[in-house]
Amino acid sequence: MTELPLVSQPAPRPRPASRLRSFSLKLYRLTVLILIVWLIRDYYIRIRVQGKAPVELHEVKAILPEADSLSVDHSDRMGLFVLDENNQTIGYVIRTSPVSDEIIGYCGPSDTLVVFEQKTGKVAGLTIRSSGDTTSHVNDVRANQYFMDRWKEYAWDQIAGLDLERGEIEGVSGATMTSMGLAYAIRNRIRYSKQQEQSVTPFRFAAKDAFLISFIIGACLLTFTRLKRFHWLRKLFKVAAFIYLGFVTGDLLAESLFAGWAKYSVPWRQLSGLVLLAGAAILVPWSSRRNIYCQTLCPHGTAQEFLGKIIPHQKKLKIRPDVKRALRWIPGLLLGLILVIIFLKLPVDLAELEAFDAYLLTSAGIASILIAISGLVASIFVPQAYCHYGCPTGTIFEFVRSHGRADHFGKSDFVAGLFLMLALTLNQYAEQIQQLLLQ
């Protein structure tokens, strides 16, 4: 009896429950990452707005009794929204320090609190919070109700346009220099914010950006198309990325880079190619299960891959499973340490915690060089040793990577939740922790 040939059955479609679980985990991972970045940015904006002497709620309540809380404005105005008990905005607050600290009255600058009313847009009141000027002159200005109330006639844009040189605001008799110093400081503070709002960095697209985008496209083609079958082409592409990204431009993705962007801003107008590279490194594995940066573009990963071929696979070191599990905690612990360094502003160069700075031969730190060399030597005996057991940046890309139907809530997701809680705690209490460490 002749046997019928077996007919291959099509792979079963993923069940709705598994698709929902996979999508939920993808959303969870991306959300955790975005929230941690937002908490870092919020903290550093709050520091720039509030400075060393944060505005307290009771100061604002003295002018707007309905004030219930203050919220940092992330825009270039660099102020605080005043909210009532219903979380409705009822005012806006700025302080002249530190922007106007270079403006001296009689013998020192004054930090002035200016409160605007939401309904009218005009000044609701102002207070001299502190001053390096003569105490008697400052007290004279505080006591002069005419001078203090005069500001209530003006809104934000009107103050920016004040012609103080022609006497639109009159100084306090006996404390003219102190009072006019305060007036110039207020105008300067608002003009500074308006200049920041109006200044737009011109979009710049250089040859380097075009090359980076070309490498991104090339990596995607070698990952998602039939070109991946040409092993020689893949090797040639990796060598080109190794030379160009590693030694020509030094445009390697690292925690120091991401930390700077989180604290300040993403320079998409000046470094569009690098920003797109970072976006592809996160979003491609998140959406497609393919980690194109680590597997195709990272110069350090390529160097480890080529060095790993020196010793045959059969002669590689065999790491015990329990030791391997312990080693895999190193990148996660480094990420936790990086969060602490960022929020507590510890004097540690984040570039010194990774190998990538070693490729910038003229400015590389000793620690980065030692980490890079150690990782490369280890990769001869253990495949991709640094990638698996020492790279915090690669760990982030691997964390967001989707695993399709096989995806499940694992240890990395739990640790990511702990990191989010750590970032939230540090966002709120970093300054108190710093004071405890200094004691």
KOLKOL-12603 format. One line per field, with one value per residue (C-alpha): z, y, x; residue number from 1. Coordinates in nm, 4 decimals. Each point is the difference from the previous one (the first is absolute). Example, Ala and Ser with C-alpha at 12.3 -4.5 7.8 and 13.67 -1.06 7.14 Angstrom:
REM residues 2
pz 0.7800; -0.0660
py -0.4500; 0.3440
px 1.2300; 0.1370
k 1; 2
***
This chain:
REM residues 439
pz 0.0000; -0.1038; 0.2766; -0.0790; 0.0413; 0.3093; -0.0715; 0.2140; 0.2032; 0.0229; 0.3328; 0.2320; 0.0277; 0.3329; 0.2308; 0.0849; 0.3640; -0.0933; -0.2364; 0.2731; 0.2506; -0.2453; -0.0781; 0.3701; 0.0824; -0.2896; 0.1196; 0.3596; -0.0946; -0.2183; 0.2612; 0.2771; -0.2138; -0.0925; 0.3607; 0.1312; -0.2653; 0.0846; 0.3735; -0.0723; -0.2204; 0.2480; 0.2784; -0.1943; -0.1237; 0.3574; 0.1071; -0.2755; 0.0870; 0.3784; 0.0497; 0.3442; 0.1738; -0.1253; 0.0041; 0.2862; -0.0150; 0.2986; -0.1905; -0.2798; 0.2351; 0.1507; -0.3398; -0.1333; 0.3033; -0.2190; -0.0936; 0.0953; -0.1899; -0.2416; -0.3224; -0.1988; -0.3496; -0.2443; -0.2596; -0.0527; 0.2363; 0.2842; 0.2543; 0.2149; -0.0561; 0.3015; 0.0499; 0.2262; 0.1953; -0.3172; -0.1870; -0.2144; -0.1010; 0.1751; -0.0461; -0.1069; 0.1980; -0.0922; 0.2002; -0.1284; 0.1327; -0.1379; -0.3469; 0.1177; 0.2658; -0.2018; 0.0443; 0.3072; 0.1776; 0.2445; 0.1090; -0.0835; -0.1911; 0.1288; -0.0524; -0.0654; -0.0204; -0.2596; 0.0021; -0.2999; 0.0187; -0.2527; -0.0771; -0.0760; -0.0911; 0.2088; 0.3046; 0.3148; 0.2241; 0.0577; 0.2917; 0.0591; 0.1101; 0.0795; -0.0861; 0.0062; 0.0093; 0.3005; 0.2522; 0.0670; -0.3732; -0.0526; 0.2911; -0.1488; -0.3294; 0.1762; 0.1957; -0.3014; -0.0967; -0.3031; -0.1581; 0.0770; -0.1243; -0.3157; -0.1475; 0.0211; -0.3029; -0.2274; -0.1648; -0.1178; -0.3431; 0.1347; 0.2533; -0.2739; -0.1912; 0.2914; -0.0752; 0.3384; -0.1379; -0.0531; 0.3425; -0.0653; 0.3465; 0.2618; 0.2570; 0.3735; 0.1515; 0.2158; -0.1556; -0.3683; -0.1057; 0.1944; -0.1331; -0.3597; 0.0232; 0.0941; -0.2942; -0.2485; 0.1423; -0.0513; -0.3562; -0.0776; 0.1357; -0.2263; -0.3034; 0.0499; -0.0105; -0.3075; -0.1788; 0.0878; -0.1311; -0.3233; -0.0687; -0.2262; -0.0750; -0.3798; -0.1415; -0.1164; -0.2164; -0.0607; -0.1929; 0.3285; 0.0500; -0.3502; 0.0716; 0.3293; -0.1674; -0.2731; 0.2652; 0.1607; -0.3349; -0.0779; 0.3361; -0.0573; -0.3503; 0.1283; 0.2751; -0.1674; -0.3678; -0.1998; 0.0218; 0.3372; -0.1947; -0.1340; 0.2922; -0.1735; -0.0451; 0.3636; 0.1102; -0.2324; 0.1357; 0.3597; -0.0769; -0.1581; 0.3043; 0.2302; -0.1676; -0.0624; 0.3236; 0.2195; -0.1204; -0.2579; 0.1819; 0.3398; -0.0207; 0.2345; 0.2076; 0.3716; 0.3371; 0.0231; -0.3255; 0.1065; 0.3443; -0.1562; -0.2296; 0.2886; 0.2216; -0.2636; -0.3412; -0.3068; -0.2619; -0.2985; -0.1914; 0.0248; 0.0157; -0.1914; -0.1146; 0.3513; 0.1363; -0.2717; 0.0819; 0.3654; -0.0964; -0.2285; 0.2713; 0.2304; -0.2278; -0.2490; 0.2620; 0.1813; -0.3109; -0.1893; 0.2414; -0.1813; 0.1882; -0.3006; 0.1947; 0.2184; -0.2674; -0.2997; 0.0805; 0.3374; -0.0601; 0.3333; -0.0773; -0.3405; 0.1527; 0.2484; -0.2754; -0.2118; 0.2978; 0.1091; -0.3115; 0.1113; 0.2194; -0.1327; 0.1672; 0.1444; 0.1949; 0.1460; 0.3748; 0.1374; 0.2638; 0.2621; -0.0177; 0.3523; -0.0757; -0.3283; 0.1813; 0.2489; -0.2738; -0.1813; 0.2971; -0.0630; -0.2779; 0.2055; 0.3081; -0.2131; -0.1227; 0.3595; 0.0861; -0.3014; 0.1192; 0.3431; -0.1548; -0.2230; 0.2724; 0.2786; -0.2410; 0.1249; -0.1439; -0.2233; -0.3776; -0.1425; -0.3017; 0.2354; 0.0818; -0.3560; -0.2702; -0.2793; 0.0918; -0.0663; -0.3752; 0.0325; 0.0115; 0.0651; 0.3004; 0.1372; 0.3762; 0.1603; 0.1449; -0.3409; -0.1612; 0.2688; -0.0314; -0.3787; 0.0033; 0.2685; -0.1983; -0.3218; 0.1656; 0.1732; -0.3320; -0.1303; 0.2600; 0.0604; -0.2991; 0.0154; 0.3639; 0.0454; -0.1843; 0.2257; 0.3343; 0.0022; -0.2326; 0.1608; -0.3295; -0.1790; 0.2949; -0.0622; -0.3681; 0.0974; 0.2678; -0.2453; -0.2619; -0.0710; 0.0150; -0.1733; 0.1243; 0.2321; 0.1911; 0.3706; 0.3052; 0.1148; 0.2411; -0.2232; 0.0030; 0.3780; 0.0350; -0.2425; 0.2264; 0.2950; -0.2024; -0.0686; 0.3735; 0.0669; -0.2570; 0.1512; 0.3493; -0.1118; -0.1986; 0.3216; 0.2639; -0.1759; 0.1649; 0.3482; -0.0704; -0.1184; 0.3237; 0.2036; -0.1957; 0.0622; 0.3749
py 0.0000; 0.3317; 0.2589; 0.3392; 0.2857; 0.2077; 0.3376; 0.2792; 0.1642; 0.3780; 0.1408; 0.0640; 0.3563; 0.1639; -0.0051; 0.3320; -0.0441; -0.0419; 0.2979; 0.2128; -0.1145; 0.0780; 0.3456; 0.0757; -0.0913; 0.2097; 0.2948; -0.0541; -0.0036; 0.3079; 0.1828; -0.0796; 0.1289; 0.3211; 0.0664; -0.0396; 0.2420; 0.2428; -0.0162; 0.0806; 0.2932; 0.1263; -0.0056; 0.1985; 0.2524; 0.0463; 0.0672; 0.2589; 0.1690; -0.0166; 0.0332; -0.0288; 0.1776; -0.1628; 0.2078; -0.1178; -0.0168; 0.2330; 0.2780; -0.0208; -0.0354; 0.3357; 0.1500; -0.2556; -0.1479; -0.2603; -0.1601; -0.3672; -0.1342; 0.0941; -0.1789; 0.0498; 0.1419; -0.1965; 0.2764; 0.2694; 0.2309; -0.1926; 0.0774; -0.1705; -0.0458; 0.0853; -0.2497; 0.0187; -0.2910; -0.1096; -0.0198; 0.2983; 0.2542; 0.3304; 0.1654; -0.0146; 0.0615; 0.0943; 0.1031; 0.2273; -0.2152; -0.1493; 0.1494; 0.3604; -0.0463; 0.2078; 0.3090; 0.1876; 0.2657; 0.1974; -0.2734; -0.3332; -0.1845; -0.0675; -0.3193; 0.1185; -0.2150; 0.1192; -0.1502; 0.0409; -0.0460; -0.2440; 0.1878; 0.3411; -0.1080; 0.2904; 0.0004; -0.0960; 0.0963; -0.0322; -0.0732; 0.0492; -0.3484; 0.0769; 0.2651; 0.0674; 0.3721; 0.2309; -0.1148; 0.3489; 0.0675; -0.3343; 0.0715; 0.3419; -0.1652; -0.2637; 0.2718; 0.2213; -0.1092; 0.2279; -0.1639; -0.3536; 0.0651; 0.1744; -0.3411; -0.1156; 0.2152; -0.2155; -0.3396; -0.2270; 0.1568; 0.3531; -0.0506; -0.1283; 0.3235; 0.2407; 0.2945; 0.0305; 0.2366; 0.2591; -0.0466; -0.2142; -0.1405; 0.2532; -0.0950; 0.0203; 0.3203; -0.0760; -0.3485; 0.0864; -0.2313; -0.2943; 0.0448; 0.0575; -0.2974; -0.2045; 0.1460; -0.0779; -0.3519; -0.0669; 0.1330; -0.1936; -0.3213; 0.0252; 0.1100; -0.2995; -0.2367; 0.1699; -0.0275; -0.3703; -0.0510; 0.1852; -0.1434; -0.3044; -0.1995; -0.0279; -0.3493; -0.1228; -0.3083; -0.0881; -0.2761; -0.1856; -0.0156; -0.1437; -0.2677; -0.0957; -0.0296; -0.2113; -0.2351; -0.0271; -0.0863; -0.2446; -0.1747; -0.0342; -0.1405; -0.2547; -0.0991; -0.0088; -0.0779; -0.2768; 0.1865; -0.1696; -0.3175; 0.1611; -0.0553; 0.1746; 0.3136; -0.0072; -0.0276; 0.2808; 0.2210; -0.0719; 0.0896; 0.3282; 0.0826; -0.0972; 0.2424; 0.2865; -0.0026; -0.1090; 0.2058; 0.2587; 0.1575; -0.1735; 0.0041; -0.2910; -0.0270; 0.0053; 0.0794; 0.3278; 0.1110; -0.1018; 0.1573; 0.3334; -0.0056; -0.0881; 0.2788; 0.2724; -0.0672; -0.2195; 0.1892; -0.1181; 0.3224; -0.0191; -0.3775; -0.1474; -0.3051; -0.0946; 0.0544; -0.2258; -0.2612; 0.0061; -0.0172; -0.2980; -0.1763; 0.0118; -0.0119; -0.2649; -0.2741; 0.1173; -0.0449; -0.2787; -0.2182; 0.0867; 0.1859; 0.1664; 0.2237; -0.2636; -0.2689; 0.2082; 0.3524; 0.0078; 0.0145; -0.1655; -0.2833; -0.0497; -0.0043; -0.2672; -0.2061; -0.0066; -0.0659; -0.2815; -0.1942; -0.0290; -0.2991; -0.2714; -0.0309; -0.3403; 0.1498; 0.2948; 0.0325; -0.1638; 0.2196; -0.1739; 0.0899; 0.1477; 0.2157; 0.1082; 0.1068; 0.2007; 0.1712; 0.1045; 0.2221; 0.2250; 0.2176; 0.0428; 0.1039; 0.2482; 0.1492; 0.0435; 0.1650; 0.2310; 0.1122; 0.0822; 0.1916; 0.2020; 0.1035; 0.0566; 0.1757; -0.2065; 0.0941; -0.3080; 0.0141; -0.2401; -0.0593; -0.1656; -0.2742; -0.1328; -0.1058; 0.2300; 0.3107; -0.1996; 0.0385; 0.3748; -0.0484; 0.3639; 0.0449; -0.3469; -0.0475; -0.2685; -0.1804; -0.0222; -0.1302; -0.2669; -0.1079; -0.0169; -0.2016; -0.2347; -0.0577; -0.0682; -0.2435; -0.1773; -0.0331; -0.2224; -0.2616; 0.0805; 0.0978; 0.3671; 0.0162; 0.3755; 0.0065; -0.2689; 0.0854; 0.3616; 0.2341; 0.2116; 0.1713; -0.3298; -0.1195; 0.2804; -0.0932; -0.3636; 0.0915; 0.1729; -0.2744; -0.1877; -0.3806; -0.0531; -0.2768; -0.1331; 0.3269; -0.0055; 0.2174; -0.0844; 0.1105; 0.2870; 0.1407; -0.0250; 0.1705; 0.2710; 0.0689; 0.0309; 0.2428; 0.2091; 0.0112; 0.0936; 0.2818; 0.1253; -0.0002; 0.1768; 0.2529; 0.1035; -0.0432; 0.0308; 0.3328; -0.1337; -0.3060; 0.2280; 0.1961; -0.3218; -0.1136; 0.3351; -0.0161
px 0.0000; 0.1446; 0.0183; -0.1369; 0.2483; -0.0546; -0.1507; 0.1401; -0.2681; -0.0121; 0.1117; -0.2916; -0.1052; 0.0669; -0.2968; -0.1636; 0.1066; 0.3686; -0.0156; -0.1535; 0.2631; 0.2793; -0.1393; -0.0532; 0.3592; 0.1321; -0.2052; 0.1141; 0.3688; -0.0160; -0.2075; 0.2491; 0.2864; -0.1841; -0.1034; 0.3549; 0.1285; -0.2808; 0.0814; 0.3650; -0.0964; -0.2589; 0.2575; 0.2595; -0.2551; -0.1168; 0.3583; 0.0457; -0.3294; 0.0210; 0.3746; 0.1534; -0.2896; -0.3233; -0.3181; -0.2214; -0.3769; -0.0445; 0.1813; -0.2558; -0.2983; 0.0905; -0.0876; -0.2526; -0.1778; -0.1783; 0.3335; 0.0074; 0.3038; 0.2757; 0.0911; 0.3205; -0.0420; 0.2174; -0.0067; 0.2625; -0.1870; 0.1657; -0.2688; -0.2598; -0.3725; -0.2129; -0.2839; -0.3044; -0.1525; -0.1847; 0.3312; -0.0976; 0.2648; -0.0588; 0.3378; 0.3599; 0.3194; 0.3549; 0.3036; 0.2741; 0.2818; 0.2192; -0.0684; 0.0365; 0.2668; 0.2467; -0.2225; 0.1181; -0.2035; 0.2140; 0.2403; -0.1620; -0.2751; -0.3509; -0.2002; -0.3548; -0.3120; -0.2529; -0.3503; -0.2335; -0.3765; -0.1457; -0.3222; 0.1491; 0.3525; 0.1290; 0.2255; -0.1875; 0.2899; 0.3704; 0.2290; 0.3699; 0.1028; 0.3633; 0.2550; 0.3703; -0.0735; 0.0063; -0.2617; -0.1395; -0.0425; -0.1744; -0.2348; -0.0798; -0.0984; -0.2136; -0.1796; -0.0704; -0.3517; -0.0157; 0.3042; -0.1212; -0.3558; 0.1213; 0.0915; -0.3622; -0.0772; 0.2146; -0.0294; 0.2838; 0.0577; -0.0448; 0.2786; 0.2311; -0.0642; 0.0493; 0.2260; 0.1673; 0.2610; -0.2751; -0.1513; -0.3090; 0.0670; 0.1073; 0.2596; -0.0606; 0.1358; 0.3045; 0.0321; 0.0005; 0.2809; -0.1420; -0.3540; 0.1118; 0.2337; -0.3063; -0.1951; 0.2770; 0.0276; -0.3725; 0.0061; 0.3157; -0.1502; -0.3068; 0.1996; 0.2277; -0.2979; -0.1426; 0.3346; 0.0165; -0.3538; 0.0704; 0.3446; -0.0221; 0.3122; 0.0241; -0.0344; 0.3372; 0.0448; 0.3633; 0.1723; 0.0498; -0.3769; -0.0447; 0.2623; -0.1673; -0.3393; 0.1609; 0.1385; -0.3450; -0.1585; 0.2782; -0.0403; -0.3744; 0.0518; 0.2520; -0.2412; -0.3405; 0.0671; 0.1648; 0.3281; 0.0539; 0.0845; 0.3184; 0.2357; 0.2890; -0.2121; -0.1023; 0.3647; 0.1044; -0.2789; 0.1041; 0.3616; -0.1125; -0.2176; 0.2874; 0.2382; -0.2415; -0.2045; 0.2871; 0.2946; -0.1101; -0.2954; -0.0115; -0.3807; -0.0613; -0.3143; 0.0808; -0.1560; 0.1921; -0.1658; -0.3505; 0.0445; 0.0973; -0.3006; -0.2319; 0.1357; -0.0088; -0.1511; 0.0247; 0.2071; -0.2009; 0.0591; 0.3796; 0.0586; -0.2910; 0.1967; 0.1088; -0.3515; -0.1445; 0.2641; -0.1045; -0.3674; 0.0619; 0.2024; -0.3025; -0.3036; 0.1140; 0.0509; -0.3132; -0.2123; 0.1738; 0.2010; 0.3254; 0.2727; 0.1639; 0.2387; 0.1659; 0.0020; 0.1048; 0.1160; 0.1771; 0.3793; 0.0772; -0.2388; 0.1623; 0.3491; -0.1086; -0.1608; 0.3171; 0.2291; -0.2262; 0.0998; 0.3620; -0.0801; -0.2334; -0.3371; 0.0870; 0.2908; -0.1928; -0.0343; -0.3120; -0.1608; -0.2084; -0.3695; -0.0043; 0.3060; -0.1582; -0.3177; 0.2067; 0.2008; -0.3166; -0.0879; 0.3023; -0.1564; -0.3183; 0.1952; 0.1916; -0.3280; -0.1143; 0.3315; -0.0335; -0.3443; 0.1420; 0.2921; -0.2337; -0.2432; 0.2526; 0.2389; 0.2924; 0.3417; 0.0197; 0.0427; -0.2595; 0.2219; 0.2496; -0.2526; -0.0133; 0.2446; -0.1146; 0.1968; 0.3190; -0.0588; 0.0556; 0.3753; 0.0885; -0.2303; -0.0683; 0.0163; 0.2122; -0.3022; -0.1716; 0.3167; 0.0436; -0.3655; 0.0276; 0.3217; -0.1319; -0.3185; 0.1890; 0.2401; -0.2889; -0.1855; 0.2803; -0.0916; -0.3681; -0.2200; -0.1079; 0.1101; -0.0435; -0.3344; -0.1467; 0.1572; 0.1124; -0.1928; -0.2751; -0.0899; -0.0503; -0.2068; -0.2495; -0.0320; -0.0449; -0.2549; -0.2339; 0.0432; -0.3197; -0.0036; -0.3331; -0.2284; 0.2681; 0.0095; -0.0769; 0.0504; 0.3528; 0.2701; 0.1072; -0.3550; -0.0140; 0.3398; -0.1114; -0.2968; 0.2395; 0.2129; -0.3099; -0.0753; 0.3638; -0.0176; -0.3271; 0.1516; 0.3161; -0.2044; -0.1751; 0.2700; 0.3383; 0.0808; -0.0736; 0.2162; 0.2812; -0.0170; 0.0169; 0.3061; 0.1728; -0.0542
k 1; 2; 3; 4; 5; 6; 7; 8; 9; 10; 11; 12; 13; 14; 15; 16; 17; 18; 19; 20; 21; 22; 23; 24; 25; 26; 27; 28; 29; 30; 31; 32; 33; 34; 35; 36; 37; 38; 39; 40; 41; 42; 43; 44; 45; 46; 47; 48; 49; 50; 51; 52; 53; 54; 55; 56; 57; 58; 59; 60; 61; 62; 63; 64; 65; 66; 67; 68; 69; 70; 71; 72; 73; 74; 75; 76; 77; 78; 79; 80; 81; 82; 83; 84; 85; 86; 87; 88; 89; 90; 91; 92; 93; 94; 95; 96; 97; 98; 99; 100; 101; 102; 103; 104; 105; 106; 107; 108; 109; 110; 111; 112; 113; 114; 115; 116; 117; 118; 119; 120; 121; 122; 123; 124; 125; 126; 127; 128; 129; 130; 131; 132; 133; 134; 135; 136; 137; 138; 139; 140; 141; 142; 143; 144; 145; 146; 147; 148; 149; 150; 151; 152; 153; 154; 155; 156; 157; 158; 159; 160; 161; 162; 163; 164; 165; 166; 167; 168; 169; 170; 171; 172; 173; 174; 175; 176; 177; 178; 179; 180; 181; 182; 183; 184; 185; 186; 187; 188; 189; 190; 191; 192; 193; 194; 195; 196; 197; 198; 199; 200; 201; 202; 203; 204; 205; 206; 207; 208; 209; 210; 211; 212; 213; 214; 215; 216; 217; 218; 219; 220; 221; 222; 223; 224; 225; 226; 227; 228; 229; 230; 231; 232; 233; 234; 235; 236; 237; 238; 239; 240; 241; 242; 243; 244; 245; 246; 247; 248; 249; 250; 251; 252; 253; 254; 255; 256; 257; 258; 259; 260; 261; 262; 263; 264; 265; 266; 267; 268; 269; 270; 271; 272; 273; 274; 275; 276; 277; 278; 279; 280; 281; 282; 283; 284; 285; 286; 287; 288; 289; 290; 291; 292; 293; 294; 295; 296; 297; 298; 299; 300; 301; 302; 303; 304; 305; 306; 307; 308; 309; 310; 311; 312; 313; 314; 315; 316; 317; 318; 319; 320; 321; 322; 323; 324; 325; 326; 327; 328; 329; 330; 331; 332; 333; 334; 335; 336; 337; 338; 339; 340; 341; 342; 343; 344; 345; 346; 347; 348; 349; 350; 351; 352; 353; 354; 355; 356; 357; 358; 359; 360; 361; 362; 363; 364; 365; 366; 367; 368; 369; 370; 371; 372; 373; 374; 375; 376; 377; 378; 379; 380; 381; 382; 383; 384; 385; 386; 387; 388; 389; 390; 391; 392; 393; 394; 395; 396; 397; 398; 399; 400; 401; 402; 403; 404; 405; 406; 407; 408; 409; 410; 411; 412; 413; 414; 415; 416; 417; 418; 419; 420; 421; 422; 423; 424; 425; 426; 427; 428; 429; 430; 431; 432; 433; 434; 435; 436; 437; 438; 439
***
